[in-house]
């Protein structure tokens, strides 16, 4: 909810021209904002300014952005008000270090990513008051550069500032995203929301990565579903032991949500198929870490993390 004092922003940069970054950039540009899309791969950003980003599936949109760049350091020439990070969590330290070079007071950085504690990685290098964390509720995949298929979209999306003094800024970012059609709300419960989503990611992403199945295939297979189910129960126990508020009905909600995800390849499976590093350390690895904090064994998360890391090493 807005307090009525939301800040107004004009210039945004989106770092990462994959499916998530393309969606965010397109909707912000649709809202009339100045948007710079950044990615180190020229072929990924080129269509965004030339033809425009195409989104189909759950949403339908074709939208050009203001400019594209292939080096994040180029943002120093015309610094944005808000930088939204949509790249894999595995490169966060590098991104944060680059932003340090041109960061100024009054600039904000949003972690719009999968995984647990991604915002804390940014806060290690940048001021805590500048950092926000978002949780999104859509599934998407890249058809080709600049063309994204949204398998499902369940708004609203949520974000929150790390520092309470930046509440008005968080409300302003949420308002800008909503204006473009990506309905977003500021919340006081972002950590709980991150865990609610991350637990489902911890169940589906690595299982699909290891088996090669889509989410629907994994949920329909009675043998594979047993692994998904045990990962969910183990992760829920770790969250509750760490006083994360999931809600008493979370388990049936999560299972039902995953059953309705459709024939969608999660990002971790696509990473394995494309021989890229995955975010398993920020998902299952974090559940293992938080389990250790409270003296809990996490054999299912340890096992699936190990299998994914094994595939990565190949």
C-alpha positions in Angstrom: 0.0 0.0 0.0 1.1 3.6 -0.7 1.6 6.1 2.0 0.9 9.0 -0.4 4.5 10.1 -0.3 5.9 7.9 -3.1 8.9 9.2 -4.9 8.7 9.9 -8.6 11.3 8.4 -10.9 12.0 9.0 -14.5 15.0 7.0 -15.6 15.5 3.3 -15.1 18.2 0.8 -16.1 17.6 -2.9 -16.4 20.7 -5.1 -16.1 20.1 -8.4 -17.9 18.3 -8.8 -21.3 17.1 -12.3 -20.6 13.4 -13.1 -20.4 12.8 -11.5 -17.0 14.8 -8.3 -17.8 13.1 -8.0 -21.1 9.7 -8.1 -19.5 10.6 -5.5 -16.9 12.2 -3.2 -19.4 9.2 -3.5 -21.8 6.6 -2.7 -19.2 8.6 0.3 -17.8 9.0 1.7 -21.3 5.3 1.2 -21.9 4.6 3.3 -18.8 6.5 6.2 -20.5 9.8 5.9 -18.6 13.3 6.3 -20.0 14.7 2.8 -20.0 18.2 1.6 -20.6 18.6 -2.2 -21.2 22.0 -3.6 -20.5 23.5 -6.9 -21.3 27.1 -8.0 -22.2 25.7 -10.0 -25.2 25.0 -7.5 -28.1 22.6 -9.9 -29.8 20.3 -9.9 -26.7 19.8 -6.2 -26.5 19.8 -5.2 -30.2 16.1 -6.0 -30.9 14.9 -4.0 -27.8 15.8 -0.7 -29.5 15.3 -1.7 -33.1 12.1 -3.7 -33.4 11.1 -3.6 -29.8 10.7 -6.3 -27.2 7.9 -8.8 -28.0 6.0 -10.5 -25.2 3.4 -13.2 -25.9 1.5 -15.8 -23.9 -0.1 -14.6 -20.7 0.6 -11.0 -21.8 0.8 -9.5 -25.3 3.1 -6.5 -25.9 5.6 -5.1 -28.3 7.6 -2.2 -26.9 10.9 -0.4 -27.7 13.2 0.9 -25.0 15.1 4.2 -25.0 18.6 2.8 -25.4 20.7 -0.3 -25.1 24.3 -0.8 -23.8 26.6 -3.8 -23.5 28.8 -2.5 -20.6 27.3 -1.6 -17.3 30.0 1.1 -16.8 28.3 3.1 -19.6 25.5 3.9 -17.1 28.0 6.4 -15.6 27.6 8.7 -18.6 23.9 9.2 -17.8 23.1 7.6 -14.4 19.6 6.3 -13.9 17.4 6.9 -10.8 16.8 3.1 -10.4 18.8 0.1 -11.5 16.8 -3.2 -11.6 19.1 -6.3 -11.5 17.6 -9.3 -13.4 20.8 -11.3 -14.1 21.6 -14.6 -12.4 22.6 -14.3 -8.7 25.9 -16.0 -9.5 27.3 -12.7 -11.0 25.9 -10.4 -8.3 29.3 -9.6 -6.8 30.6 -8.4 -10.2 27.5 -6.3 -10.8 27.6 -4.7 -7.4 31.3 -3.9 -7.8 30.6 -2.2 -11.2 27.7 -0.1 -9.8 30.0 1.1 -7.0 32.0 2.9 -9.7 29.2 5.4 -10.5 26.8 5.0 -7.5 25.5 8.3 -6.1 23.3 9.2 -3.2 19.7 9.0 -4.2 20.2 6.1 -6.6 18.3 2.8 -5.9 19.1 -0.8 -6.8 16.4 -3.5 -7.0 17.3 -7.2 -6.8 14.6 -8.7 -9.1 16.0 -12.2 -9.0 15.5 -15.8 -7.8 17.1 -17.0 -4.6 17.5 -16.2 -0.9 19.6 -13.3 0.4 20.5 -11.8 -3.1 19.7 -8.3 -1.7 22.3 -8.8 1.0 25.0 -9.4 -1.6 24.2 -6.0 -3.1 24.2 -4.4 0.4 27.7 -5.6 1.0 29.0 -3.3 -1.7 26.4 -0.5 -1.8 24.6 1.4 0.9 21.8 -0.5 2.6 19.5 2.5 2.1 19.8 2.0 -1.7 18.8 -1.6 -1.9 15.4 -3.2 -2.5 14.2 -6.7 -3.0 11.4 -7.9 -5.3 9.4 -11.1 -5.6 7.8 -11.8 -9.0 5.0 -14.1 -9.9 5.4 -15.0 -13.6 7.0 -17.8 -15.5 8.8 -16.9 -18.8 11.3 -18.2 -21.4 13.2 -16.6 -24.2 11.9 -17.6 -27.6 14.7 -15.6 -29.3 16.6 -12.4 -28.4 14.0 -9.7 -27.7 11.1 -12.2 -27.8 9.7 -13.6 -24.5 6.9 -16.1 -23.9 5.1 -15.7 -20.6 3.9 -19.1 -19.6 1.9 -17.6 -16.7 1.4 -14.3 -14.9 -0.1 -14.0 -11.4 0.1 -10.4 -10.3 0.7 -8.5 -8.1 4.5 -8.5 -7.7 6.0 -7.2 -4.5 9.1 -5.3 -3.4 10.5 -3.8 -0.2 13.3 -1.6 0.9 16.1 -2.9 3.1 16.2 0.4 5.0 12.9 1.7 6.5 14.0 5.2 5.5 13.6 4.3 1.8 10.0 3.3 2.0 8.9 6.2 -0.2 11.4 5.1 -2.8 10.1 1.6 -2.8 6.5 2.9 -3.2 7.7 5.0 -6.2 9.3 2.0 -7.9 6.2 -0.1 -7.4 4.0 2.7 -8.8 6.2 3.0 -11.9 6.1 -0.7 -12.6 2.3 -0.7 -12.1 1.8 2.3 -14.4 3.4 0.3 -17.2 1.1 -2.7 -16.5 3.3 -4.8 -14.3 1.2 -4.5 -11.2 3.5 -4.2 -8.2 3.0 -3.4 -4.5 5.3 -2.4 -1.7 5.1 -4.9 1.2 6.4 -5.2 4.8 6.8 -9.0 4.4 9.3 -9.4 1.6 11.6 -11.9 3.4 8.6 -14.2 4.0 7.6 -13.8 0.4 11.1 -14.6 -0.8 11.0 -17.9 1.1 7.5 -18.8 0.0 8.7 -18.5 -3.6 12.2 -19.9 -3.1 10.8 -23.1 -1.5 8.8 -23.8 -4.6 11.9 -23.0 -6.7 13.9 -25.4 -4.5 11.4 -28.2 -5.3 10.9 -27.7 -9.0 14.0 -26.0 -10.5 16.6 -28.6 -9.5 14.4 -31.6 -10.0 13.6 -30.4 -13.6 17.3 -29.6 -14.1 18.3 -33.1 -13.2 15.5 -35.0 -14.9 15.0 -32.8 -18.0 11.3 -32.7 -17.3 9.0 -29.6 -17.5 7.3 -28.6 -14.3 4.0 -30.3 -15.3 5.8 -33.5 -16.2 7.6 -33.6 -12.8 4.4 -33.1 -10.9 2.5 -35.7 -12.9 5.1 -38.4 -12.5 4.3 -40.3 -9.3 7.9 -41.3 -8.6 9.5 -37.8 -9.3 6.7 -36.1 -7.4 7.8 -38.0 -4.2 11.1 -36.1 -4.5 9.4 -32.8 -5.0 7.2 -33.5 -2.0 10.0 -34.4 0.3 12.0 -31.3 -0.8 8.9 -29.1 0.0 8.4 -30.6 3.4 12.1 -30.4 4.4 12.4 -26.8 3.2 9.2 -25.8 5.1 10.7 -27.3 8.3 13.9 -25.2 7.8 11.9 -22.0 7.2 9.7 -22.5 10.2 12.7 -23.3 12.4 14.2 -19.9 11.3 10.9 -18.2 12.2 10.0 -17.4 8.6 6.2 -16.8 8.4 4.9 -19.0 5.6 1.4 -19.3 6.8 -0.3 -22.5 8.2 -1.8 -23.4 4.8 1.5 -23.0 2.8 2.2 -26.7 2.1 -1.1 -27.4 0.2 -0.9 -23.9 -1.5 2.6 -24.7 -2.8 1.7 -28.1 -4.1 -1.4 -26.8 -5.8 0.6 -23.8 -7.3 3.2 -26.1 -8.7 0.6 -28.5 -10.1 -0.8 -25.6 -12.1 2.5 -24.2 -13.4 2.0 -25.9 -16.8 4.5 -27.4 -19.3 7.1 -24.7 -18.4 10.9 -25.3 -18.3 12.2 -23.5 -15.2 15.4 -21.4 -15.6 17.6 -24.0 -13.9 16.8 -26.6 -16.5 17.5 -24.1 -19.3 20.8 -23.2 -17.7 21.9 -26.9 -17.7 20.7 -27.3 -21.3 22.8 -24.3 -22.3 25.8 -25.2 -20.2 25.5 -22.2 -17.9 26.1 -22.0 -14.1 22.8 -22.3 -12.2 21.5 -20.4 -9.1 21.3 -23.6 -7.0 23.6 -22.2 -4.4 21.2 -19.3 -3.8 18.2 -21.6 -3.6 18.8 -25.1 -2.3 22.3 -24.1 -1.0 20.7 -21.4 1.1 18.2 -23.8 2.6 21.1 -26.1 3.6 22.8 -23.1 5.1 19.8 -22.0 7.1 19.3 -25.6 8.2 22.7 -25.6 9.7 22.0 -22.4 11.6 19.3 -24.2 13.6 21.0 -27.6 13.7 18.7 -29.3 11.2 19.8 -31.9 8.7 18.7 -31.3 5.1 19.5 -34.5 3.2 17.1 -33.8 0.3 18.4 -30.3 -0.4 22.0 -31.5 0.0 21.4 -34.3 -2.5 19.7 -32.3 -5.2 22.2 -29.5 -4.9 25.0 -32.0 -5.3 23.4 -33.5 -8.4 22.9 -30.1 -10.0 26.5 -29.1 -9.2 27.6 -32.3 -10.8 25.8 -31.5 -14.0 27.3 -28.0 -13.9 30.8 -29.4 -13.7 30.3 -31.2 -17.0 
